[in-house]
Amino acid sequence: MAADGKLTLAGPFLDNGDVRGIFIFNVNTIEEAEVDPAVKAGRLIMESHPWYGQKGAKFK
């Protein structure tokens, strides 16, 4: 998904809580994000939160 430009950011949380990490997708519909191979395989459970980022903002 990263090669397709749909996965913007991904990484683990380091506090050993119930939520283990975050993936930020750049997609138009939730269905596009749900095709993530780890979600499809049942390795990850997806919890969706629509989010709007400022135009032109970049992650370094």
Secondary structure, 3 states (H helix, E strand, C coil): CCCCCCEEEEEECCCCCCCCEEEEECCCCHHHHCCCHHHHCCCCCCCCCCCCCCCCCCCC
